[in-house]
Amino acid sequence: MQSGWLVHAGVWLQPLMGAWLLTHESALRLAVFVLVFAVLALWQTLRPFRELKQRTRRWTRHLGVLLIGAVLVRLCVPLAASAAGAWADAAQFGLLQFLGLPHWLLILSGIVLLDLAIYWQHRLFHKLPWLWRLHRMHHSDTAFELSTGIRFHPLEIALSTLIKIGVVLMLGIPALGVLLFEILLNATALFSHSNVQLPSAVERRLRPILVTPDMHRIHHSTAPLETNSNFGFCLSIWDRWFGSYRAQAMLNPAVMPIGIEEFRGAADQTLRALLGQPLR
């Protein structure tokens, strides 16, 4: 009797919870971003894995890049990914919608498949020269720390948003699934780029599931063999399944060079140089 009451309550509350989350999407995403950023910033300040210089200047520059990207997306992309999900869900449009899955499983499947799509998008941005010109701004950072996780060229952010919308519509991922994925992706991107080191026992248990800073740091090595590995942002299983996983760096990760050899000067790291880098 009690179990049945709980099931009915869950069915009644689920749409209300989903509606509340979507109504407060922007505030919720911003709040989670600020909270995760603050916690990781404190962690890497108190217990940094590698020495970091000019932290305030770096964060100001990278936040500026993020803000320009957000404005560009708002101006150039008329439809948010969550809005695309809401339409697909209402119209029952997309591959997942045809399977007749329970709504919770539809949301969970959408989150996992979006992460898979971001993995292959990342590999594609490394493979195609014209996409690499956009993405290499992220890799040209000569340090590896929290704000590297928001250092993406505004044009890459806009293109990634369009790709994400296309995936959402093709698969028919509900808006709530899109929102939860966006929050998860932002949080894990900050975490995987943070200048921290997990205790070995935690690293050993976490890495088979999630991308850790030690794992993703290898991806930011100056060595092309390492740069073209460990593409995942959230789930680490894709690198293992698709043969791009590298467990250890070739050099000591505490001192290995980070970035791209052609863009290591101070003049290459100004805001103007970063925005104009795809043309160089």
C-alpha positions as CSV (number, residue, x, y, z in Angstrom):
1,M,0.0,0.0,0.0
2,Q,2.7,2.4,1.0
3,S,4.8,1.4,-2.0
4,G,2.0,2.1,-4.4
5,W,1.5,5.6,-2.8
6,L,5.2,6.3,-3.3
7,V,5.0,5.3,-7.0
8,H,2.0,7.6,-7.6
9,A,3.7,10.4,-5.8
10,G,6.8,10.0,-7.9
11,V,4.7,10.0,-11.1
12,W,3.0,13.2,-9.9
13,L,6.1,15.0,-8.8
14,Q,8.3,14.1,-11.8
15,P,6.8,16.6,-14.3
16,L,6.7,19.3,-11.6
17,M,10.3,18.8,-10.8
18,G,11.3,18.8,-14.5
19,A,9.3,21.9,-15.1
20,W,10.9,23.7,-12.2
21,L,14.4,22.8,-13.3
22,L,13.7,24.0,-16.9
23,T,12.1,27.2,-15.7
24,H,15.2,28.0,-13.6
25,E,17.7,26.5,-16.1
26,S,20.1,29.5,-16.4
27,A,20.2,30.3,-12.7
28,L,20.7,26.6,-11.8
29,R,23.5,26.1,-14.3
30,L,25.2,29.3,-13.2
31,A,24.9,28.3,-9.5
32,V,26.4,24.9,-10.1
33,F,29.2,26.3,-12.2
34,V,30.1,28.9,-9.5
35,L,30.0,26.4,-6.7
36,V,32.1,23.8,-8.5
37,F,34.6,26.5,-9.7
38,A,34.9,27.8,-6.1
39,V,35.5,24.4,-4.5
40,L,38.1,23.4,-7.1
41,A,39.7,26.8,-7.0
42,L,40.2,26.5,-3.3
43,W,41.5,22.9,-3.6
44,Q,44.1,23.7,-6.3
45,T,45.2,26.8,-4.4
46,L,45.7,25.0,-1.1
47,R,47.1,21.7,-2.7
48,P,48.3,22.4,-6.2
49,F,49.7,19.5,-8.2
50,R,51.9,21.8,-10.4
51,E,53.2,25.3,-9.7
52,L,50.9,27.9,-11.2
53,K,51.9,31.6,-11.9
54,Q,49.7,34.6,-12.8
55,R,46.6,32.9,-11.7
56,T,44.4,36.1,-11.5
57,R,45.4,37.2,-15.0
58,R,44.8,33.8,-16.4
59,W,41.3,33.5,-14.9
60,T,40.3,37.0,-16.0
61,R,41.4,36.2,-19.6
62,H,39.7,32.8,-19.7
63,L,36.5,34.1,-18.2
64,G,36.5,36.8,-20.9
65,V,36.7,34.2,-23.5
66,L,33.8,32.3,-21.9
67,L,31.7,35.4,-21.8
68,I,32.3,36.3,-25.4
69,G,31.4,32.7,-26.3
70,A,28.2,32.9,-24.3
71,V,27.2,36.1,-26.0
72,L,28.0,34.7,-29.5
73,V,25.9,31.7,-28.9
74,R,23.0,33.8,-27.6
75,L,23.2,36.0,-30.8
76,C,23.8,33.3,-33.4
77,V,22.1,30.2,-32.2
78,P,18.3,30.8,-32.1
79,L,17.4,27.6,-30.2
80,A,18.8,26.3,-26.9
81,A,19.6,22.6,-26.7
82,S,17.1,22.2,-23.9
83,A,14.4,23.9,-26.0
84,A,15.2,21.4,-28.8
85,G,14.7,18.6,-26.3
86,A,11.4,20.0,-25.2
87,W,10.1,20.1,-28.7
88,A,11.4,16.6,-29.5
89,D,9.8,15.2,-26.4
90,A,6.4,16.8,-27.0
91,A,6.4,15.7,-30.7
92,Q,7.9,12.3,-29.8
93,F,10.5,12.9,-32.4
94,G,13.9,11.1,-32.5
95,L,15.3,7.6,-32.4
96,L,14.9,7.2,-28.6
97,Q,11.3,8.3,-28.7
98,F,10.4,5.4,-31.0
99,L,11.7,2.8,-28.4
100,G,8.9,3.5,-25.9
101,L,11.2,3.7,-23.0
102,P,10.1,4.8,-19.5
103,H,10.8,8.6,-19.2
104,W,13.5,8.1,-16.6
105,L,15.3,5.7,-18.8
106,L,14.9,8.0,-21.8
107,I,16.6,10.8,-19.8
108,L,19.4,8.5,-18.6
109,S,20.0,7.1,-22.1
110,G,20.1,10.7,-23.5
111,I,22.7,11.8,-21.0
112,V,25.0,8.8,-21.8
113,L,24.5,9.2,-25.6
114,L,25.2,12.9,-25.4
115,D,28.5,12.2,-23.6
116,L,29.3,9.7,-26.4
117,A,28.5,12.3,-29.0
118,I,30.8,14.9,-27.2
119,Y,33.6,12.3,-27.2
120,W,33.4,11.8,-31.0
121,Q,33.0,15.5,-31.6
122,H,36.2,16.0,-29.6
123,R,38.1,13.4,-31.7
124,L,36.7,15.0,-34.9
125,F,38.0,18.5,-33.8
126,H,41.5,16.9,-33.5
127,K,41.2,15.1,-36.8
128,L,40.0,17.7,-39.3
129,P,42.5,20.6,-39.8
130,W,39.9,23.4,-40.0
131,L,38.2,22.2,-36.8
132,W,41.6,21.9,-35.1
133,R,42.3,25.5,-35.9
134,L,39.4,26.3,-33.6
135,H,40.1,23.7,-30.9
136,R,43.8,24.3,-30.6
137,M,43.2,27.5,-28.6
138,H,42.1,25.2,-25.8
139,H,45.3,23.2,-26.2
140,S,47.7,26.2,-26.5
141,D,47.4,26.9,-22.8
142,T,50.9,26.3,-21.4
143,A,49.4,25.4,-18.0
144,F,46.8,22.9,-16.9
145,E,44.5,24.1,-14.3
146,L,40.8,24.8,-13.5
147,S,40.3,27.8,-15.9
148,T,41.7,25.7,-18.8
149,G,38.3,24.0,-18.7
150,I,36.6,27.1,-19.9
151,R,39.2,28.2,-22.4
152,F,37.4,27.4,-25.7
153,H,37.3,29.6,-28.8
154,P,33.8,31.3,-29.1
155,L,33.4,29.9,-32.6
156,E,34.0,26.4,-31.2
157,I,31.4,27.0,-28.5
158,A,28.9,28.1,-31.1
159,L,29.6,25.2,-33.4
160,S,29.5,22.7,-30.5
161,T,26.1,24.1,-29.5
162,L,24.8,23.5,-33.1
163,I,26.1,20.0,-33.1
164,K,24.6,19.3,-29.7
165,I,21.2,20.6,-30.9
166,G,21.4,18.3,-33.9
167,V,22.2,15.3,-31.7
168,V,19.3,16.1,-29.3
169,L,16.8,16.3,-32.2
170,M,18.1,13.2,-33.9
171,L,17.9,11.1,-30.7
172,G,14.8,12.8,-29.3
173,I,16.4,13.5,-25.9
174,P,14.0,15.2,-23.4
175,A,14.8,18.7,-22.2
176,L,15.4,17.5,-18.6
177,G,18.0,15.0,-19.9
178,V,19.7,17.8,-21.9
179,L,19.8,20.1,-18.8
180,L,21.2,17.5,-16.5
181,F,23.8,16.6,-19.1
182,E,24.8,20.3,-19.5
183,I,25.3,20.6,-15.7
184,L,27.2,17.4,-15.5
185,L,29.4,18.3,-18.5
186,N,30.3,21.7,-17.1
187,A,31.1,20.2,-13.6
188,T,33.2,17.4,-15.0
189,A,35.1,19.6,-17.5
190,L,36.1,21.8,-14.6
191,F,37.1,18.9,-12.5
192,S,39.1,17.1,-15.2
193,H,41.1,20.2,-15.9
194,S,41.8,21.1,-12.3
195,N,45.4,21.4,-11.0
196,V,44.9,18.7,-8.3
197,Q,45.8,15.1,-7.7
198,L,43.5,12.6,-6.2
199,P,44.7,10.1,-3.6
200,S,45.9,7.0,-5.3
201,A,43.1,4.9,-3.9
202,V,40.4,7.4,-5.0
203,E,42.0,7.6,-8.5
204,R,42.1,3.9,-8.9
205,R,38.4,3.6,-8.1
206,L,37.2,6.7,-9.9
207,R,39.1,6.5,-13.2
208,P,37.2,3.4,-14.6
209,I,34.1,5.6,-14.5
210,L,35.0,9.2,-14.7
211,V,37.7,11.2,-16.4
212,T,40.2,12.4,-13.7
213,P,42.7,15.3,-13.8
214,D,45.6,12.8,-14.0
215,M,44.0,11.1,-17.0
216,H,43.1,14.3,-18.9
217,R,46.4,16.0,-18.1
218,I,48.0,13.5,-20.6
219,H,45.7,14.9,-23.3
220,H,47.2,18.3,-22.9
221,S,50.8,17.2,-23.3
222,T,52.9,18.8,-26.1
223,A,53.5,15.3,-27.5
224,P,51.1,14.6,-30.4
225,L,50.8,10.9,-29.4
226,E,49.5,11.9,-26.0
227,T,47.4,14.9,-27.3
228,N,45.5,12.4,-29.5
229,S,44.5,10.2,-26.5
230,N,42.1,10.5,-23.6
231,F,39.4,12.5,-25.4
232,G,36.6,12.0,-22.8
233,F,35.2,14.8,-20.7
234,C,32.9,13.0,-18.4
235,L,32.8,9.2,-18.7
236,S,36.1,7.5,-19.2
237,I,34.7,4.3,-20.8
238,W,34.6,5.8,-24.3
239,D,38.4,6.0,-24.5
240,R,38.7,2.4,-23.3
241,W,36.1,1.1,-25.8
242,F,37.4,3.0,-28.8
243,G,41.1,2.6,-28.3
244,S,42.2,6.1,-27.4
245,Y,43.0,5.4,-23.7
246,R,46.4,6.1,-22.3
247,A,47.0,5.2,-18.7
248,Q,50.3,7.0,-18.0
249,A,52.2,10.0,-19.4
250,M,55.5,9.4,-21.1
251,L,57.2,11.9,-18.8
252,N,56.7,12.8,-15.2
253,P,53.2,14.6,-15.2
254,A,54.5,17.0,-12.5
255,V,57.0,18.5,-15.0
256,M,56.0,17.4,-18.5
257,P,55.5,20.3,-20.9
258,I,51.9,21.4,-21.5
259,G,50.4,23.1,-24.6
260,I,51.4,23.5,-28.3
261,E,55.0,24.1,-29.3
262,E,54.1,26.9,-31.8
263,F,52.2,29.0,-29.2
264,R,54.3,29.2,-26.1
265,G,55.2,32.9,-25.9
266,A,53.6,35.4,-23.7
267,A,52.3,37.3,-26.8
268,D,50.4,34.1,-27.8
269,Q,48.4,34.1,-24.6
270,T,46.7,37.6,-24.7
271,L,43.0,37.7,-25.3
272,R,43.4,39.3,-28.7
273,A,45.9,36.6,-29.7
274,L,43.7,33.8,-28.5
275,L,40.6,35.1,-30.4
276,G,42.7,35.5,-33.6
277,Q,44.6,32.2,-33.3
278,P,42.4,30.3,-35.9
279,L,43.6,32.7,-38.6
280,R,47.3,32.1,-37.8
